[in-house]
Each structure stands twice: as structure tokens, then as C-alpha cells.
Amino acid sequence: MTPPRRDERPGALVDGTPSRQPGPLRRAALACRDFTQQVLVIAWIETKKIQRDPTELLTRAVQPILWLGIFGVVMNRARAIPTGALSYLDFMLPGILSQSVLFIAIFYGIALIWERDLGLLHKFLVSPAYRGALVTGKAVSAGIRAISQAVIVCLLGLVMGAHLRFTPLALGGMLLFIVLGAAIFSTFSLIIACIVKTRERFMGIGQVLTMPLFFASNAIYPLSLMPDWLRLVARANPLTYQVDALRALMIQGGQSTLGLGLDLLVEVLVLVGLITLGAWMYPKAIR
């Protein structure tokens, strides 16, 4: 005698009788499982693009190399910016790493415009996937790209004599904040792409945003040197918290001026808010 057929779908017929509705905990677990699977699929699709064009990672490394190799060396010799017990190269390296993450992520939204023009975005939107999973998957893939850039910047820092910390806890925390930073700015970029609709306008807005975000942070000078109004702007800038955390984690003798707990809390809250907004705006990209 064959066992009765089971079907876990709510309300589905099992041997001619309706199945029992799963409880709220069961439904929540199934929803979390589906959401995670969809995020991983989207992240895998986006990451596969790197294999087709790996030269993009190398070209993205040119700008941090110039900043460290020219600006960093000159300012390190000039000793014009007080950085406490740290050399200026050590102080600047986490800021340039964060800048590299920012520059990769802030133009991530242009892929959304390409997908819309090619008709791929319509297919994603008519699928049963969660809108939040579509946005989160792209954010995760941006974090993977940023990790590859972090390897390049750290290797360059070692060659130039930076004093990096390689304990397991420091490396794990560093990777966490790199992924969070890339996810924040890539999601912000997707939101912009949902609004502007054209590649030309998006590129213009992206170029306008990158420099203010970079200079209105503690990437190349400490918060204590800023005037009061700029310090307030820097405190509202997510890049400031990323730099602060990376400086404490990756540099020997580096310290967090804001607190690692606050850095993590701000980054997570900003990311959750942007993903929620991005999921709501995602369908508006095709209108």
C-alpha cells in the first residue's frame, strides 16, 4: 500500500482532501528559505558577469593605486595632517579602500538600466521572486566585487609598508564592513537608477555624488580637523562609519573614534532602509 501523497502548499488537495494550513512559524521559515535562495541566485547571476570581463577589476584598481602611490606618499612626507600615532599612509589606507568600494558600488545601478532596455527587468518583475530579494541579491554581488578590490588595495598597502592587522577577528570584521559598505552604495545606486531612467543622466548624477561622499567623510583627514558644519555632514555619511570601522580593524594601532558598535548599527540600519526603499521602487524602473 502506497503512503498518502503529501503536498505542503497551503490548501492543496491531498488524496481529495484539503491539506492543513502551516502554522505561522512554518510559513515564516519557508518564506526565509525562499528569500535566501532567491538572493543567492541573483548574486550568482551578477557575479558571473565578472568572469566574462575580469579586466574590470583591474581597471577599477587604477584609481586607488594613484591615490596611494602619489597623494599618500606626498602627504606622508609632508606630515601636514595630524594623524596621531599612525603614519599618514596607515591612516589613509582604509579611506582609500572605502573609496574603492564606493566607486565600484555607486555606478552599479547602470546595470539596472541596461536590464530594462534589454527586457530582462520585465522578466524579473513578473517572476514570483520577492522584490527585496532582487535588490538584496544585487547588493550581495556588489559586496563580492568589493572584496576583490580589497585584496588589491591591501596588497598595495603591504608593498608600500603599511602596518596591517591579519588576525582572524580583524579580517572577518573587515570583510563584513566592506560587504556592508558596497551593499549600501549599490542599493543607493539602484534607487537612483529607478528614478533617472537614462544611462547618460545616471552617469552624470553618479559622478556628482562620488566626490562629495568621499571628501565629506574621514577618509583622508580626521573628523577633528573639520569645521562644525562639515562634521555634521560627515556624521550623516555612511562612508564615515565604514572608514572608522576599517581603520580600527585593519591597521595595527588603529582605533575607532565613533565606536565599532555604532559603526555596525548605522551601516545595518541604513542598508535595511535602502533595501526596503529599493524593493518598493524597483517596479517603477520600467514605468
N, C-alpha and C positions, 0 to 999 in steps of 0.2 A: 504494500500500500504506500503510495507516494505521499510525502508530507504536504500539508496545505501550502499553497503558494503565498508568499508574503510580498507586500508592496508597501514601502514606507511613505509613499506620498499621502498627504492628508486627504482623507475622503475617498481614496482609491478603493475599488472593489477587490475584495479578496474572497475568491470562491463564491461570488454572488452577494457578499455582504460587505457593507462599508467598513473600512479599517478605522480603528480608533485614532483620534487626533493625538499627535505627540504633545507632550507637556511643554510648558514654556522654556524649561531648561534645555530640553531636547531640540526645540526649534532654534534656540539661540546658538547651541553648539553646531547645528547644521548650517546656520547662516554664517557663523565664523569660519567654518571649514570651507564653504563655498567662496567666501570673500577672500580668504588666504590663497586658495587655488587660483582664483582669477587674478589676484595681484601678481603671483609668481609667473603666470602665463604671460601677462602683459610685460613684466620686467624681462622675461626671457626673450620675447619678440624684440623689444627695444635694444637689448644687449647684443643680439645677433647682428645688429647693424654695425657694431664696432668691428666685427670680423670681416665684413665686406670692405671697410675703409679704415684700417688701423692707423694710417698716416694722420688721421685727425687728432689722435692722442699726441703725436709728436709735434704737430704744428701748434697745438694748444700749449705746449710746454715752452715755446719760444719766449712768450711774454714774461713768465716768472723768471726765466733764465736771465733776461735782460735786466729785470728789476734787481735781482740778487747780484748779478755779475757787475753791474755798473752802479746803480743807485746805492745798493747795500754796501759795496766796497768803499765808495767815496764817503758816504755818511759815517761809516765805521771809522775811517781815518780822521774825519773832521771832528768827531766827538761833539757835534753841535746839539744833539738831542740827548738829554739826560735819561738814562735807562736803568739807573741803579747799579746793582751788582752784575747785570747782564751786559755782554757786549752788544753793540747795535745789531750785528749780524744775527745773534741768538734772538734778540728782541723782535727783529723784523721777519725772521723765517716763518713763524706761524701766521703772521699777517699776509705774507705773500702766498702761502699755501691756501689761506682762506680766499684771497683774491682769485687764485686759480680756480677754486671751486665755484666762486661767484660767476666768473666769466664763462665757465662751462654751462652752468645751470641757467643763467639769465636769458640765454638765447635758445633754450630748449623748446620754447613754445612755437618756434617756427616750424617744427615738425608737425604740430597740430594743423597749421595752415596748409602744409603740403598734403597731409592726410585728407583734409576736407576737399582740396582741389582734385585729388585723385579718386575721391569717392570712398576711401577707406573709413573715414569718420562716420559716414552714414551707416556702414555695416556694423561698426562697433556699437552705435547707439540703438540699433534695432535688435541687438543681441540681448539675451536675458542677464547680461553681466551688470553688476552694481556700478553705478556711475562713480561712486567713491573708489571702487577697485580699479577702474580705468585710470583715475588720477593718481592713486597711490602706486600703481604699478609703474607708471612713468617716473614718479618721484624716486622709487627704489632703483630704477635703471640709471637715473642721473647720479645717485649715490655710488653705484658701481663704477661709473666712469670717473667720478671724482677720486675714488680710491687709487685708480691707476695713475692719476695726476699726482696724488700724494706721494706715491713711490718715487716718481721722477724728482719732485721738489726735495724730498728728504735725501735722496742720493746726492743731489747737487749741494745741499747743505753740508753733508758729510765731507764732500770733496773740498769745500771752502773752509772747513774747520769748525762748523757749528757743533755745539755740545748737546747732542740729542739723548733722550732717555729711551731705553729699549726694554723696560720691564713689561711683563705681560699685562699688568693693570693699566699702565700708561698707553700701551699700544691698543688695547681694547677700547679705552676711553677715547683715544684719538680717532679711531675708526668710527665710533659711534657719533662723535660730533661732526666728522666730515660728512657722513651719510645724512645726518640731520640738516646740516647747512645746505648741502646740494638739494635735498628734498624740498626745503623751504623755498629756495630761489627758483627751482624748476617749476614748482607749483604756482608760484607767483607769476612766472613767465607764461604758464598755460592760461592763467586768468587774463593776462594782458592780451594773449592771442585770441581769446574768446571775444574780446571787446573790439580790437582794431581790425580784424578780418583780413588785412592785406600784408604781404611779406614786407613791402617797402616801408609801410608805416610802422610795422613791428620792429624792424631793424633800427629805425630812427629812434623809437622810444627806448629800445634796449641800450643803445649807445648813450642816450641821455642819462639813463639810470645808473649805469655801472660806476662811473667816476664819483658821483655824489655818495653812493652807498659805500664805496671804498674809502674816500677821504673823510667822510663823516663817521669814522669808526676809529678804533685804537690800533689799526693795522700797522701804521708806520710811525706813530707817536702816541705817548701815553695820554690818558684822559686828563691827567692833572695839568697838562700844558694847554688844554683847550679853553677858550672863553666859555662863560656860563651857558650862553645860548647854544653853542655847538656841543657842549657836554650833554645838554638835554636832548638834542637831536641824536647824538651817539647812543644815549641810553635807550632810545626808541628804535634803534637799528639792530636787527637780529645778527648782523655780521659782527658787531661788537662782542656779543656773548660767545659767538663761535671762536673768535680770536682769543678772547680771555681764557676760555677753557683749553684751547690748544696750547697756548703759551705755558699754562701750568702743567699740562700733561706731557708735552713732547720735549721740553727744554730742561736740562739739568739746572736746578736752582730757580726755575720759573715759578711764579706764584700767580694765583687768581686774585685780582683786585675786587671782583664782584662776588666771588663765591661759586664754586662748581655746582652746588645745588641750585642756585638761582640761574646759572647759565643753562643747566639742563631743563629746568622748569620753563623758562622763557622759550627755549627752542621747541620744546614739545608742544606747548600751548599755541605758539604761532603756527607750527606745522598742522596741528589738528584744525585750527581755524581756517587756514588756507585750503586744506583738503576739503573741508565742508563747503566752503565758498566755491571752490573749483568744481566739485561734483554738481552743485546747483547750476553753475554757469555753463557746464560742458555742453549741454544740448543747444545752448544759444550760439555756439560757434558756427552752426550750419544755417542760421537764420539771416 
